């Protein structure tokens, strides 16, 4: 493994740590209409856009594990869903899709709502909570939009990183 790749993965690790710190610090990242952004989702997606399948899957597992831990749910939901999303994106990248911001936003507009909606289904609807759909409207729609808003930030940061480390 060459030194530039090690440096790039170290910067990815710093991005993960800073994102977790920003996401987990109370009142640092404000809630918008009762929903807080899940920063690990756009971060893992940006890694998958710029990496091949194995590194993107490794970072998907790391981001998924940290997202599972930070939302105090059962370990495994975000790991599995991010693993599937990042594997799909990294395999589509290059041969079927071009790497640009429009593609990243399109993938985010499709992938992030699916993951957050599945989380809602498993933890609220299937658990039998009453009035779950109004809870979705009050908290989850804003969480989806707020999370997607971070895609250009992480995409731009990782595009700049990959451009300078080629």
Buried (B, 14 or more C-beta within 10 A) or exposed (E): EEEEEEEBBEBBEEBBEEBBEEBEEEEEBEEBEEBBBBBBBBBBBBBBBBBEBEBBBBBBBBBBBBBBBBBEBEEEBBBBBBBBBBBBBBBBBEEEBEEEEEBBBEBBBEBBBBBBBEBBEEBBBEEEEEEBEEBBEEBBBBBBBBBBEBBBBBBEBBBEBBEEEE
